[in-house]
């Protein structure tokens, strides 16, 4: 984990980049084709370099925090999140193709971007399964 920058102008730049990334991530919740997770992860990285308070808030957030923590610890995402992201990307790109003008080179660009993003997402490691607590059976001695 990067440490907070000692240079005040650098901290301000990291803070601004974090706020812009967080804003883009929130907008991505409502706008197709704008990724949410990537921007939230970028915001966490920027806040780690600029504001321990905002970084901590993001890590403790009930909806956003777990994905960030899993990414930081394992460099992996939850299998359900991966499936949802792939399905959402396919739907968003299909909608884009339906709404775009019928120009071959535009279709080629959109399909290429979708294929590359999907391949990258598909290749991301999935989170390891949670390890349960192993309980030893009680002894039969009655003690």
C-alpha positions as CSV (number, residue, x, y, z in Angstrom):
1,X,0.0,0.0,0.0
2,X,1.5,3.4,-1.0
3,X,2.1,5.8,1.8
4,X,0.7,9.4,2.0
5,X,2.8,11.8,-0.1
6,X,4.8,14.3,1.9
7,X,4.7,16.8,-0.9
8,X,1.7,19.1,-0.4
9,X,1.1,19.8,-4.1
10,X,1.3,16.1,-4.9
11,X,-1.2,15.3,-2.1
12,X,-3.6,17.8,-3.6
13,X,-3.2,16.3,-7.1
14,X,-3.8,12.8,-5.7
15,X,-6.8,14.0,-3.7
16,X,-8.3,15.7,-6.8
17,X,-7.7,12.6,-8.9
18,X,-9.4,10.5,-6.2
19,X,-12.4,12.7,-6.0
20,X,-12.8,12.7,-9.8
21,X,-12.4,8.9,-9.9
22,X,-14.9,8.5,-7.1
23,X,-17.4,10.8,-8.9
24,X,-16.9,8.9,-12.2
25,X,-17.5,5.6,-10.3
26,X,-20.8,6.9,-8.8
27,X,-21.9,8.2,-12.2
28,X,-21.0,4.7,-13.6
29,X,-23.7,3.2,-11.4
30,X,-26.3,4.9,-13.6
31,X,-24.6,5.3,-17.0
32,X,-24.0,2.2,-19.2
33,X,-20.5,1.7,-20.5
34,X,-19.0,3.7,-17.7
35,X,-17.2,1.3,-15.4
36,X,-17.8,1.7,-11.7
37,X,-15.3,-0.7,-10.1
38,X,-12.3,0.5,-12.0
39,X,-13.0,4.1,-10.9
40,X,-13.6,3.1,-7.3
41,X,-10.3,1.2,-7.2
42,X,-8.5,4.2,-8.7
43,X,-10.1,6.5,-6.1
44,X,-8.9,4.2,-3.3
45,X,-5.4,4.2,-4.7
46,X,-5.4,8.0,-4.9
47,X,-6.8,8.5,-1.4
48,X,-4.2,6.1,0.0
49,X,-1.6,8.6,-1.3
50,X,-3.5,11.8,-0.2
51,X,-6.0,11.3,2.5
52,X,-6.0,8.6,5.1
53,X,-9.4,9.7,6.3
54,X,-11.1,9.3,2.8
55,X,-9.2,6.1,2.2
56,X,-10.4,4.7,5.5
57,X,-14.0,5.8,4.7
58,X,-13.9,4.1,1.3
59,X,-12.5,0.9,2.8
60,X,-15.2,0.9,5.5
61,X,-18.1,1.7,3.1
62,X,-20.6,-1.2,3.3
63,X,-21.1,-1.5,-0.5
64,X,-17.7,-0.3,-1.9
65,X,-15.3,-1.4,0.8
66,X,-15.4,-5.2,0.5
67,X,-14.5,-5.1,-3.2
68,X,-11.6,-2.7,-2.6
69,X,-10.2,-4.8,0.3
70,X,-10.5,-8.0,-1.7
71,X,-8.7,-6.4,-4.6
72,X,-5.9,-5.0,-2.3
73,X,-5.4,-8.3,-0.6
74,X,-5.8,-10.8,-3.4
75,X,-5.8,-8.8,-6.6
76,X,-9.0,-10.7,-7.4
77,X,-12.7,-10.1,-7.7
78,X,-15.7,-12.1,-6.5
79,X,-17.0,-14.6,-9.0
80,X,-20.5,-13.1,-8.9
81,X,-19.1,-9.6,-9.5
82,X,-17.2,-10.9,-12.5
83,X,-20.2,-12.6,-14.0
84,X,-22.4,-9.5,-13.4
85,X,-19.7,-7.3,-15.0
86,X,-19.4,-9.5,-18.1
87,X,-23.2,-9.7,-18.6
88,X,-23.5,-5.9,-18.0
89,X,-20.8,-5.2,-20.5
90,X,-22.4,-7.4,-23.1
91,X,-25.8,-5.7,-22.6
92,X,-24.3,-2.2,-22.7
93,X,-22.2,-2.8,-25.8
94,X,-25.2,-4.5,-27.5
95,X,-27.3,-1.4,-26.7
96,X,-24.6,0.8,-28.0
97,X,-24.4,-1.1,-31.3
98,X,-28.1,-0.8,-31.7
99,X,-28.1,2.9,-31.1
100,X,-25.0,3.8,-33.1
101,X,-25.1,4.8,-36.8
102,X,-24.7,1.9,-39.2
103,X,-21.1,2.6,-40.1
104,X,-18.8,-0.5,-40.3
105,X,-15.7,1.2,-38.8
106,X,-17.7,2.3,-35.7
107,X,-19.0,-1.2,-35.2
108,X,-15.4,-2.6,-35.5
109,X,-14.2,-0.2,-32.9
110,X,-17.0,-0.9,-30.4
111,X,-16.7,-4.7,-30.8
112,X,-12.9,-4.5,-30.5
113,X,-13.2,-2.5,-27.2
114,X,-15.9,-4.9,-25.9
115,X,-13.8,-7.9,-26.8
116,X,-10.6,-6.6,-25.2
117,X,-12.4,-5.5,-22.0
118,X,-14.2,-8.8,-21.7
119,X,-11.0,-10.7,-22.2
120,X,-9.3,-8.6,-19.5
121,X,-12.2,-9.2,-17.1
122,X,-12.4,-12.9,-17.9
123,X,-8.7,-13.3,-17.1
124,X,-8.9,-11.6,-13.7
125,X,-8.4,-14.0,-10.9
126,X,-11.4,-14.8,-8.8
127,X,-11.4,-14.4,-5.0
128,X,-10.4,-17.5,-3.1
129,X,-13.3,-19.2,-1.4
130,X,-13.6,-18.2,2.3
131,X,-12.0,-20.7,4.6
132,X,-14.4,-21.9,7.3
133,X,-13.4,-22.5,10.8
134,X,-12.6,-26.1,11.3
135,X,-14.1,-27.5,14.5
136,X,-12.6,-30.6,16.0
137,X,-15.1,-33.3,17.1
138,X,-15.5,-33.5,20.9
139,X,-13.8,-36.4,22.6
140,X,-15.8,-39.3,23.7
141,X,-14.2,-39.6,27.1
142,X,-16.8,-37.4,28.7
143,X,-14.3,-35.1,30.3
